[in-house]
Amino acid sequence: MKIGIIDVGGGTRGIYGAGVFDFFLDAEMKFCCVVGVSAGSANGITFLAGQHGRCRRFYTEYAFRKEYMSMGNFLRTGSYLDLDYIYGTLSRKDGEDPLDYPAAAADPTPFFAVATDVKTGLPRYFSKDDMAQDNYLPMKASCCVPVVCRPYPAGSGLYYDGGISDPIPLRKAFAKGCDAVVIILTRPKDYFRTPGKDRLFSQLIRRNYPKAASAMQQRSAVYNDSLKEALALEQEGKAVIIAPDDISGLKTLTKDKEQLEALYRKGYGDAKAALPRILAMQKGQP
């Protein structure tokens, strides 16, 4: 049975997924497809590059720098997160913590980073074909949080975070030939979104990006429907969900090193605990 993996991201909570992927590197696990949303896209491409611990450093060290995210950035550029600093200055081959792009490109596993086209409100699935050495536009587009950031330009389009339009991209993984999936969530798997913040953000971007605003308006319903589908797949033996039982109040862009380190360890431990279920699913066992 061919198994894909999906990481839904979640800002700095994405360190949970970094822990999951680091365990899978240690366990020498391979997947038929890697799909990442927002911070999950960075976790996924770093996994394919084989760089154990790299994403952990981004969450627990670089995220505390004002160049990474700060009100100063927002006042100067209109974006709280400097995506060019994250996926450019730090990640390029002569940067402080480069992505091993040649290794990621050489891995035959298909990779997709989900972003939302602000003009249509629909998902765009960037692949490794959209990347090159020191050109990491897919991750920048996928991680562009609405309101917190201006839409990120990629090619002829403008993009927001992929979690708006396809928060748990199950259909994409199955369309690429997966028989089953491992799904990394960064909230407990019994957590269903409420529309409050989504509605507020929708109102804030509606004037300039009405289709993206409509997608944002529906985000909680789309996420909840996708989560129900994921839970049903798990019951059918076609999915294994790896999710924290508690996130200790961590928000999307929380900067608390102790809590982040704890969430990383939880992700690593939860992946280890899930491994027997994944191997059984791989063999088609109940």
Contacts in CASP RR format, 6 or more apart in sequence:
PFRMAT RR
TARGET T0000
AUTHOR 0000-0000-0000
METHOD contacts of the structure
MODEL  1
MKIGIIDVGGGTRGIYGAGVFDFFLDAEMKFCCVVGVSAGSANGITFLAG
QHGRCRRFYTEYAFRKEYMSMGNFLRTGSYLDLDYIYGTLSRKDGEDPLD
YPAAAADPTPFFAVATDVKTGLPRYFSKDDMAQDNYLPMKASCCVPVVCR
PYPAGSGLYYDGGISDPIPLRKAFAKGCDAVVIILTRPKDYFRTPGKDRL
FSQLIRRNYPKAASAMQQRSAVYNDSLKEALALEQEGKAVIIAPDDISGL
KTLTKDKEQLEALYRKGYGDAKAALPRILAMQKGQP
1 179 0 8 1.000
1 180 0 8 1.000
1 281 0 8 1.000
1 282 0 8 1.000
1 283 0 8 1.000
1 284 0 8 1.000
2 32 0 8 1.000
2 177 0 8 1.000
2 178 0 8 1.000
2 179 0 8 1.000
2 180 0 8 1.000
3 31 0 8 1.000
3 32 0 8 1.000
3 178 0 8 1.000
3 179 0 8 1.000
3 180 0 8 1.000
3 181 0 8 1.000
3 182 0 8 1.000
3 278 0 8 1.000
3 281 0 8 1.000
3 282 0 8 1.000
4 31 0 8 1.000
4 32 0 8 1.000
4 33 0 8 1.000
4 34 0 8 1.000
4 35 0 8 1.000
4 173 0 8 1.000
4 178 0 8 1.000
4 180 0 8 1.000
4 181 0 8 1.000
4 182 0 8 1.000
5 24 0 8 1.000
5 31 0 8 1.000
5 33 0 8 1.000
5 34 0 8 1.000
5 35 0 8 1.000
5 44 0 8 1.000
5 173 0 8 1.000
5 181 0 8 1.000
5 182 0 8 1.000
5 183 0 8 1.000
5 184 0 8 1.000
6 35 0 8 1.000
6 36 0 8 1.000
6 37 0 8 1.000
6 168 0 8 1.000
6 169 0 8 1.000
6 170 0 8 1.000
6 173 0 8 1.000
6 181 0 8 1.000
6 182 0 8 1.000
6 183 0 8 1.000
6 184 0 8 1.000
7 14 0 8 1.000
7 17 0 8 1.000
7 20 0 8 1.000
7 21 0 8 1.000
7 34 0 8 1.000
7 35 0 8 1.000
7 36 0 8 1.000
7 37 0 8 1.000
7 39 0 8 1.000
7 40 0 8 1.000
7 41 0 8 1.000
7 43 0 8 1.000
7 44 0 8 1.000
7 184 0 8 1.000
8 36 0 8 1.000
8 37 0 8 1.000
8 38 0 8 1.000
8 40 0 8 1.000
8 163 0 8 1.000
8 167 0 8 1.000
8 168 0 8 1.000
8 183 0 8 1.000
8 184 0 8 1.000
8 185 0 8 1.000
8 186 0 8 1.000
9 17 0 8 1.000
9 36 0 8 1.000
9 37 0 8 1.000
9 38 0 8 1.000
9 39 0 8 1.000
9 40 0 8 1.000
9 41 0 8 1.000
9 43 0 8 1.000
9 184 0 8 1.000
9 186 0 8 1.000
10 37 0 8 1.000
10 38 0 8 1.000
10 39 0 8 1.000
10 40 0 8 1.000
10 186 0 8 1.000
10 252 0 8 1.000
11 38 0 8 1.000
11 39 0 8 1.000
11 143 0 8 1.000
11 145 0 8 1.000
11 186 0 8 1.000
11 252 0 8 1.000
11 253 0 8 1.000
12 39 0 8 1.000
12 59 0 8 1.000
12 63 0 8 1.000
12 250 0 8 1.000
12 252 0 8 1.000
12 253 0 8 1.000
12 254 0 8 1.000
12 255 0 8 1.000
12 260 0 8 1.000
13 39 0 8 1.000
13 186 0 8 1.000
13 187 0 8 1.000
13 247 0 8 1.000
13 250 0 8 1.000
13 251 0 8 1.000
13 252 0 8 1.000
13 254 0 8 1.000
13 263 0 8 1.000
14 39 0 8 1.000
14 40 0 8 1.000
14 43 0 8 1.000
14 59 0 8 1.000
14 186 0 8 1.000
14 263 0 8 1.000
15 55 0 8 1.000
15 56 0 8 1.000
15 59 0 8 1.000
15 60 0 8 1.000
15 260 0 8 1.000
15 263 0 8 1.000
15 264 0 8 1.000
16 184 0 8 1.000
16 186 0 8 1.000
16 244 0 8 1.000
16 247 0 8 1.000
16 263 0 8 1.000
16 264 0 8 1.000
16 266 0 8 1.000
16 267 0 8 1.000
17 40 0 8 1.000
17 43 0 8 1.000
17 55 0 8 1.000
17 184 0 8 1.000
17 186 0 8 1.000
17 267 0 8 1.000
18 43 0 8 1.000
18 46 0 8 1.000
18 53 0 8 1.000
18 55 0 8 1.000
18 56 0 8 1.000
18 59 0 8 1.000
18 264 0 8 1.000
19 55 0 8 1.000
19 56 0 8 1.000
19 264 0 8 1.000
19 265 0 8 1.000
19 267 0 8 1.000
19 268 0 8 1.000
19 269 0 8 1.000
19 271 0 8 1.000
20 43 0 8 1.000
20 184 0 8 1.000
20 242 0 8 1.000
20 267 0 8 1.000
20 268 0 8 1.000
20 270 0 8 1.000
20 271 0 8 1.000
21 43 0 8 1.000
21 44 0 8 1.000
21 46 0 8 1.000
21 47 0 8 1.000
21 55 0 8 1.000
21 271 0 8 1.000
22 52 0 8 1.000
22 53 0 8 1.000
22 55 0 8 1.000
22 56 0 8 1.000
22 268 0 8 1.000
23 267 0 8 1.000
23 268 0 8 1.000
23 269 0 8 1.000
23 271 0 8 1.000
23 272 0 8 1.000
23 275 0 8 1.000
24 47 0 8 1.000
24 271 0 8 1.000
25 47 0 8 1.000
25 50 0 8 1.000
25 52 0 8 1.000
26 52 0 8 1.000
27 272 0 8 1.000
27 275 0 8 1.000
29 275 0 8 1.000
29 278 0 8 1.000
30 109 0 8 1.000
31 109 0 8 1.000
31 182 0 8 1.000
32 109 0 8 1.000
32 110 0 8 1.000
32 176 0 8 1.000
32 177 0 8 1.000
32 178 0 8 1.000
33 109 0 8 1.000
33 110 0 8 1.000
33 111 0 8 1.000
33 112 0 8 1.000
33 173 0 8 1.000
33 176 0 8 1.000
33 177 0 8 1.000
33 178 0 8 1.000
34 44 0 8 1.000
34 45 0 8 1.000
34 47 0 8 1.000
34 48 0 8 1.000
34 109 0 8 1.000
34 110 0 8 1.000
34 111 0 8 1.000
34 112 0 8 1.000
35 111 0 8 1.000
35 112 0 8 1.000
35 114 0 8 1.000
35 125 0 8 1.000
35 169 0 8 1.000
35 172 0 8 1.000
35 173 0 8 1.000
36 43 0 8 1.000
36 44 0 8 1.000
36 112 0 8 1.000
36 113 0 8 1.000
36 114 0 8 1.000
36 142 0 8 1.000
36 169 0 8 1.000
37 113 0 8 1.000
37 114 0 8 1.000
37 142 0 8 1.000
37 161 0 8 1.000
37 162 0 8 1.000
37 163 0 8 1.000
37 166 0 8 1.000
37 167 0 8 1.000
37 168 0 8 1.000
37 169 0 8 1.000
38 114 0 8 1.000
38 142 0 8 1.000
38 143 0 8 1.000
38 145 0 8 1.000
38 161 0 8 1.000
38 162 0 8 1.000
38 163 0 8 1.000
39 143 0 8 1.000
40 142 0 8 1.000
40 184 0 8 1.000
41 113 0 8 1.000
41 114 0 8 1.000
41 138 0 8 1.000
41 139 0 8 1.000
41 142 0 8 1.000
41 143 0 8 1.000
42 55 0 8 1.000
42 58 0 8 1.000
42 86 0 8 1.000
42 87 0 8 1.000
42 139 0 8 1.000
42 143 0 8 1.000
43 55 0 8 1.000
43 184 0 8 1.000
44 111 0 8 1.000
45 99 0 8 1.000
45 104 0 8 1.000
45 111 0 8 1.000
45 113 0 8 1.000
45 131 0 8 1.000
45 136 0 8 1.000
45 139 0 8 1.000
46 54 0 8 1.000
46 55 0 8 1.000
46 99 0 8 1.000
46 104 0 8 1.000
48 103 0 8 1.000
48 104 0 8 1.000
48 107 0 8 1.000
48 109 0 8 1.000
48 111 0 8 1.000
49 99 0 8 1.000
49 100 0 8 1.000
49 101 0 8 1.000
49 103 0 8 1.000
49 104 0 8 1.000
49 107 0 8 1.000
50 100 0 8 1.000
50 103 0 8 1.000
50 104 0 8 1.000
51 99 0 8 1.000
51 100 0 8 1.000
51 103 0 8 1.000
54 97 0 8 1.000
54 99 0 8 1.000
56 264 0 8 1.000
57 97 0 8 1.000
58 86 0 8 1.000
58 90 0 8 1.000
58 97 0 8 1.000
59 260 0 8 1.000
59 264 0 8 1.000
60 257 0 8 1.000
60 260 0 8 1.000
60 261 0 8 1.000
60 264 0 8 1.000
62 68 0 8 1.000
62 86 0 8 1.000
62 90 0 8 1.000
62 96 0 8 1.000
62 97 0 8 1.000
63 69 0 8 1.000
63 255 0 8 1.000
64 255 0 8 1.000
64 257 0 8 1.000
66 72 0 8 1.000
66 73 0 8 1.000
67 73 0 8 1.000
67 82 0 8 1.000
67 85 0 8 1.000
67 89 0 8 1.000
68 81 0 8 1.000
68 82 0 8 1.000
68 85 0 8 1.000
68 86 0 8 1.000
69 80 0 8 1.000
69 81 0 8 1.000
69 82 0 8 1.000
69 253 0 8 1.000
69 255 0 8 1.000
70 80 0 8 1.000
71 80 0 8 1.000
73 79 0 8 1.000
73 80 0 8 1.000
73 81 0 8 1.000
73 82 0 8 1.000
74 80 0 8 1.000
74 148 0 8 1.000
77 150 0 8 1.000
78 149 0 8 1.000
78 150 0 8 1.000
79 148 0 8 1.000
79 149 0 8 1.000
79 150 0 8 1.000
80 145 0 8 1.000
80 148 0 8 1.000
80 149 0 8 1.000
80 253 0 8 1.000
81 143 0 8 1.000
81 144 0 8 1.000
81 145 0 8 1.000
81 148 0 8 1.000
81 149 0 8 1.000
81 253 0 8 1.000
83 139 0 8 1.000
83 140 0 8 1.000
83 143 0 8 1.000
83 144 0 8 1.000
83 149 0 8 1.000
83 152 0 8 1.000
84 140 0 8 1.000
86 140 0 8 1.000
86 143 0 8 1.000
87 136 0 8 1.000
87 139 0 8 1.000
87 140 0 8 1.000
87 143 0 8 1.000
88 95 0 8 1.000
88 134 0 8 1.000
88 136 0 8 1.000
89 95 0 8 1.000
89 96 0 8 1.000
90 96 0 8 1.000
90 97 0 8 1.000
91 97 0 8 1.000
91 98 0 8 1.000
91 99 0 8 1.000
91 134 0 8 1.000
91 136 0 8 1.000
92 98 0 8 1.000
92 99 0 8 1.000
92 134 0 8 1.000
93 101 0 8 1.000
93 133 0 8 1.000
93 134 0 8 1.000
99 136 0 8 1.000
101 131 0 8 1.000
101 132 0 8 1.000
101 133 0 8 1.000
101 134 0 8 1.000
102 133 0 8 1.000
104 111 0 8 1.000
104 128 0 8 1.000
105 128 0 8 1.000
105 131 0 8 1.000
110 127 0 8 1.000
110 128 0 8 1.000
110 176 0 8 1.000
111 127 0 8 1.000
111 128 0 8 1.000
112 125 0 8 1.000
112 126 0 8 1.000
112 127 0 8 1.000
112 169 0 8 1.000
112 172 0 8 1.000
112 176 0 8 1.000
113 125 0 8 1.000
113 126 0 8 1.000
113 127 0 8 1.000
113 138 0 8 1.000
113 139 0 8 1.000
113 141 0 8 1.000
113 142 0 8 1.000
114 123 0 8 1.000
114 124 0 8 1.000
114 125 0 8 1.000
114 126 0 8 1.000
114 142 0 8 1.000
114 162 0 8 1.000
114 163 0 8 1.000
114 165 0 8 1.000
114 166 0 8 1.000
114 169 0 8 1.000
114 172 0 8 1.000
115 123 0 8 1.000
115 124 0 8 1.000
115 126 0 8 1.000
115 138 0 8 1.000
115 141 0 8 1.000
115 142 0 8 1.000
115 144 0 8 1.000
115 152 0 8 1.000
115 154 0 8 1.000
115 159 0 8 1.000
115 160 0 8 1.000
115 161 0 8 1.000
115 162 0 8 1.000
116 122 0 8 1.000
116 123 0 8 1.000
116 124 0 8 1.000
116 159 0 8 1.000
116 160 0 8 1.000
116 161 0 8 1.000
116 162 0 8 1.000
116 163 0 8 1.000
116 164 0 8 1.000
116 165 0 8 1.000
116 166 0 8 1.000
116 212 0 8 1.000
116 215 0 8 1.000
117 123 0 8 1.000
117 124 0 8 1.000
117 157 0 8 1.000
117 158 0 8 1.000
117 159 0 8 1.000
117 165 0 8 1.000
117 212 0 8 1.000
118 151 0 8 1.000
118 157 0 8 1.000
118 158 0 8 1.000
118 159 0 8 1.000
118 160 0 8 1.000
118 205 0 8 1.000
118 209 0 8 1.000
118 211 0 8 1.000
118 212 0 8 1.000
119 157 0 8 1.000
119 158 0 8 1.000
119 209 0 8 1.000
119 211 0 8 1.000
119 212 0 8 1.000
120 211 0 8 1.000
121 164 0 8 1.000
121 165 0 8 1.000
121 211 0 8 1.000
121 212 0 8 1.000
121 214 0 8 1.000
121 215 0 8 1.000
122 165 0 8 1.000
122 211 0 8 1.000
122 215 0 8 1.000
123 162 0 8 1.000
123 165 0 8 1.000
123 166 0 8 1.000
123 169 0 8 1.000
124 141 0 8 1.000
124 159 0 8 1.000
125 169 0 8 1.000
125 172 0 8 1.000
126 137 0 8 1.000
126 138 0 8 1.000
126 141 0 8 1.000
126 142 0 8 1.000
126 154 0 8 1.000
127 138 0 8 1.000
130 137 0 8 1.000
130 138 0 8 1.000
130 154 0 8 1.000
131 137 0 8 1.000
131 138 0 8 1.000
137 152 0 8 1.000
137 154 0 8 1.000
137 155 0 8 1.000
138 154 0 8 1.000
140 152 0 8 1.000
140 154 0 8 1.000
141 152 0 8 1.000
141 154 0 8 1.000
141 159 0 8 1.000
142 159 0 8 1.000
142 161 0 8 1.000
142 162 0 8 1.000
143 161 0 8 1.000
144 150 0 8 1.000
144 151 0 8 1.000
144 152 0 8 1.000
144 159 0 8 1.000
144 160 0 8 1.000
144 161 0 8 1.000
145 160 0 8 1.000
145 161 0 8 1.000
145 252 0 8 1.000
145 253 0 8 1.000
146 160 0 8 1.000
146 161 0 8 1.000
146 164 0 8 1.000
146 201 0 8 1.000
146 204 0 8 1.000
146 205 0 8 1.000
146 212 0 8 1.000
146 216 0 8 1.000
147 201 0 8 1.000
147 204 0 8 1.000
147 205 0 8 1.000
148 253 0 8 1.000
149 160 0 8 1.000
151 158 0 8 1.000
151 159 0 8 1.000
151 160 0 8 1.000
151 209 0 8 1.000
151 212 0 8 1.000
152 158 0 8 1.000
152 159 0 8 1.000
152 160 0 8 1.000
153 159 0 8 1.000
158 209 0 8 1.000
160 209 0 8 1.000
160 212 0 8 1.000
163 219 0 8 1.000
163 223 0 8 1.000
164 212 0 8 1.000
164 215 0 8 1.000
164 216 0 8 1.000
164 219 0 8 1.000
165 215 0 8 1.000
165 222 0 8 1.000
166 172 0 8 1.000
166 222 0 8 1.000
166 226 0 8 1.000
167 219 0 8 1.000
167 222 0 8 1.000
167 223 0 8 1.000
167 226 0 8 1.000
168 183 0 8 1.000
168 185 0 8 1.000
168 223 0 8 1.000
168 226 0 8 1.000
168 227 0 8 1.000
168 229 0 8 1.000
168 230 0 8 1.000
170 181 0 8 1.000
170 183 0 8 1.000
170 226 0 8 1.000
170 229 0 8 1.000
170 230 0 8 1.000
170 233 0 8 1.000
173 181 0 8 1.000
174 181 0 8 1.000
179 238 0 8 1.000
180 233 0 8 1.000
180 237 0 8 1.000
180 238 0 8 1.000
180 239 0 8 1.000
180 240 0 8 1.000
180 281 0 8 1.000
180 282 0 8 1.000
181 233 0 8 1.000
181 238 0 8 1.000
181 239 0 8 1.000
181 240 0 8 1.000
182 239 0 8 1.000
182 240 0 8 1.000
182 241 0 8 1.000
182 242 0 8 1.000
182 274 0 8 1.000
182 278 0 8 1.000
183 230 0 8 1.000
183 239 0 8 1.000
183 240 0 8 1.000
183 241 0 8 1.000
183 242 0 8 1.000
184 242 0 8 1.000
184 243 0 8 1.000
185 191 0 8 1.000
185 227 0 8 1.000
185 241 0 8 1.000
185 242 0 8 1.000
185 243 0 8 1.000
185 244 0 8 1.000
186 243 0 8 1.000
186 244 0 8 1.000
186 247 0 8 1.000
187 243 0 8 1.000
187 244 0 8 1.000
187 247 0 8 1.000
188 243 0 8 1.000
188 244 0 8 1.000
188 245 0 8 1.000
188 246 0 8 1.000
188 247 0 8 1.000
189 227 0 8 1.000
189 230 0 8 1.000
189 231 0 8 1.000
189 241 0 8 1.000
189 243 0 8 1.000
192 220 0 8 1.000
192 223 0 8 1.000
192 224 0 8 1.000
192 227 0 8 1.000
193 219 0 8 1.000
193 220 0 8 1.000
193 223 0 8 1.000
193 224 0 8 1.000
194 220 0 8 1.000
195 217 0 8 1.000
195 219 0 8 1.000
195 220 0 8 1.000
195 221 0 8 1.000
196 220 0 8 1.000
198 216 0 8 1.000
198 217 0 8 1.000
198 219 0 8 1.000
198 220 0 8 1.000
199 217 0 8 1.000
201 216 0 8 1.000
202 213 0 8 1.000
202 214 0 8 1.000
202 216 0 8 1.000
202 217 0 8 1.000
203 213 0 8 1.000
205 212 0 8 1.000
205 213 0 8 1.000
205 216 0 8 1.000
206 213 0 8 1.000
230 239 0 8 1.000
230 241 0 8 1.000
231 241 0 8 1.000
233 239 0 8 1.000
234 240 0 8 1.000
234 241 0 8 1.000
237 281 0 8 1.000
237 284 0 8 1.000
237 286 0 8 1.000
238 281 0 8 1.000
239 281 0 8 1.000
240 274 0 8 1.000
240 277 0 8 1.000
240 278 0 8 1.000
240 281 0 8 1.000
242 267 0 8 1.000
242 270 0 8 1.000
242 271 0 8 1.000
242 274 0 8 1.000
243 270 0 8 1.000
244 263 0 8 1.000
244 266 0 8 1.000
244 267 0 8 1.000
244 270 0 8 1.000
247 263 0 8 1.000
248 259 0 8 1.000
248 262 0 8 1.000
248 263 0 8 1.000
250 256 0 8 1.000
250 259 0 8 1.000
250 260 0 8 1.000
250 263 0 8 1.000
254 260 0 8 1.000
280 286 0 8 1.000
END
